[in-house]
């Protein structure tokens, strides 16, 4: 990767991620007019440098992201932004840049949103009955995570200081997971008329009636498409549960990218 092109790649990446962070924070959307030029620039730079592996890597990131999006776990704008990052800066100083950026961004997002929404939910009033199942799931995950941290420290795979650093956001994530159903119910759940559904609306599957869920035959699909909406109309369903106003992730991706540029071997330093 030529130095001049490297600086250009970083400049385009940071400018695009900055614009995406702004629009996501303001509107909850990452616009195509931001991500498409980033993707195009990344593809063009890889073609100019004959970096065929980088082109394949970007395509693979898009394919994986699409599967996660199809399951309703990630927004389409986020997938396009990750793809753009993968094309623009696949590696930095021998490290997979996107992994470092996602790691840093996810740690920051988990720390912030878990603290914010658990506190907000506590002020509103926690429904222990509603969250019974998710609390059990969080306890199970907590046992697994604690055992993993102990094992990797015991085997000296990571330092105990790193384990403590990871334990804090993981603990917050477990708290969020414990009250996830109630948080989703209180802050993100909307009952929308079919005519008001937007393209690829995220399905609140746990709030669908068992009958409707069975008739839709969603399997792993997590977004409403034309097929599902047509089925709902035939069934005479007037309103469906969806998730809206989900917290923006792009600002944390921007911070993660900045961290990964400043510390290219971020994962290596933590897990050495």
N, C-alpha and C positions, 0 to 999 in steps of 0.2 A: 504494500500500500504506500504510494508516494506521499511524501510529507505535505506537499501543497494540497493534494487531494484529501489527506487526512484532516487538515485544518478546515477545508471546505466542508467535508462531511460533518465535522463537529459543529461548525457554524450553522449549517442547515438543520441539523438535528436539534440543537438547542433553540433555534428560532421557532421551528415547528412545534416542538414540545411546549415552548412558552406560550405560543398562540393557542394550542390545544388545552393547556392548563387554564388559560383565561376564559375561553368559551365554555369549558366544562364546568368551571366554578360558577360562572354567571348564568348559564342556561341548562346545564346538565347534558350538553351535546358536544361531541368532538366532530367538527364539520369535515365533510369530504373535501372541501376546497382547501383544507389544511393538510390532510393526510395524503390525498392523491398526488399533489406535487412533491411531497416528501418521498413517496414510494417511487415516483417517476425519476426523481433526482438520484435516488439510490441505485435504481436499475441502470440508469445512464452511466453513472460513475463506475459501476462494476463492469459494464460493457467496455468502457474506455480503458479500463485497467485489465481487461480480460480475466476478471475474477469469477470464474464459472462456479466455483464452490460457494462463493458468497451469494450468488443468485439462487442456487439450490437451497441454501440455508434460509434465505428470506421466504422462499416458497414453502418450505417446511414449517416455518413459524406461522405463516398464514393458515396452512392446513390444520395444524394443531389448534390454533386460535379459533378457527371456524367450528371445530368439533365442540370446543368449550362453549362457544357462543350458542350453538345449536341446542346445547343442554340448558341454556338459560342462565349460565354462570358468569357470563362476561358480555359486555355490550359490544355491538358491532364496531363502534368508533374506537374502542380500546383495542380490538383485534387489528384494525387498520393501523393504529398508532404503533403497536408492537411490531407489525410487519414493516412499517416504515423505518423503525429503529434498526431492525435486523438487516435491512437492505443498506441503510446508510452507514452503519458502524457495526459490522458483524463481529469484529475482534478489535481489541486494543491492547497492545503490548503482550500479545499472545494469549489473552484471556477473552472468553466469550462475553462481550460487552452487555448483551441483553440480560444474561443471568445475574451479573453484578448489579445492574440497574434495577431489575425486578426485585432482587433480594433487599436492597436498600429501600426501595419505594414501598414494598410490602411491609417491612418492619415499621416504617414511619406511619403508614396508613393504618395498620393494625393498632399501633399504640394510640394514635389520635382518635380514630373512630370508635374503638372499643371503650376508651375512657369517656368520650362524649356521649355515646348512645346508652351505655349502661347507667351513667349518672342521670341522664335525661329520663330514662325509663324508671329509675328508682324514685325520682321526684314525682313522676306521674302515678306510681303505685305498681309494684310488681305483682303479677298474678302467678303464684307458685303452681297452682293447678294447671294452668295453660302451658307452663314451661317444664312440667314434670319429665316428659320424655327427653327434651333437649338437655336438661340438667344431668340426667343419667348418662347421656351421650358425652357430655363435657367431662364428667367424672372418669369415664372409661378412657377418653383421649388423654386426660390428665395423667392417669396411671401409666399409659403407654409412653407419653412424652417424658415423664419423670424417669422411667426405666431407661429410656434411650439416652437421656442426658447423663445419667449415672454411668451407663455402659461406656459411652464415648470418652468421658473424663477418666474412668478407671483404666481404659485401654490407651490413654494418653493420645487419643485421636484429636482432641481439642483441649485447650487449657481450661482450668476451672473458671478463670475470669471470663472467657468466652461463653461458657455455660451459663454463668450468671447474667451476662449481657443478653443472651437469647431467652433466658427464663422469664425476664420481665415482660416483653411483648407477648410471649407465648401464654403467660398467665392471664394477661388482659384478653387475649384471643379466646381463651377458655371461658372467661366470664361472659364475653359476647355470645359465644356458642351456647352457654347455659341458658341465656335469656333470648336467644335468637328468634324463636317463634313469637314471643310477646313483642319484641322490638319491631319485627317485620309487620306484625298486626297493627301496632300503634302508629308507626311512622311511615310505612311504605305501601300498605295494602289499600287498594282502591277497587270499588265495585263499579265497573264501567259498562255502559250500554254497548252492544255490538257495533253500532254505527260510530262510536267514538274511539274504537280501537285503532291505534296507530300501527304502522308496519313493524312486524316482529316484536310485538308487545310481550314482556316477560310474564309467563304464567305463574300465578300463585297456586301451584298444584296442591299444596297441603290444605288449601281452603276451598278446593273444588269438591263437590259432592261425589261420593264413591261411584254413583250411577253415571254421572257425566264424565268422570275420569275414565271409567271403563269403556263407555261408548266412543270417546275421543281416541282411545288406544294410542296414547302419547308415547309410551315406552320411555325413551330417554329424552325426548324432545322437550325443551323448556320454553319455547316461544310460540306464540300464535301465528300461524300462516293462513293463507287463503283456504286451504283444505279444512283446517280446524274451524275457521269462522263459518264456512259453508255448512259444516256438520251441525254447528250450534244453531244456525238459522233453521235447519230442517227439524231439529229437536224442539224448536220453539223457545229456546233459552234467550232471555232478554238482557241479562247482565252477567258478567263474569269477573272473577277476582284476578287482578293483575298487580304487579309491583311497579310503582312509579316513584319519582323523586329519589332514586337511589343516590347515595353519596358519591361525589365525583372522585375519580381515581387519577386523572391526568395530572393534577398538581403534584401528587406524590411520585408519579413517574418522572416528571421534570426534576424533582429533587433527587430521585434515584439516579438519573442520568448524570447530573452534576457530580454526585458522590462518586459514581463509577468512572468519570473522567478524571477527577482529582485523585482517586485511589483505584487505579486499574486492576490491581490484584486484591480487591476487597475480600472476596471469598477465600482466597489463598491465605491472607493474613489471619483471618478468623479461624480457619480450619486447618492451619498448618500444624 
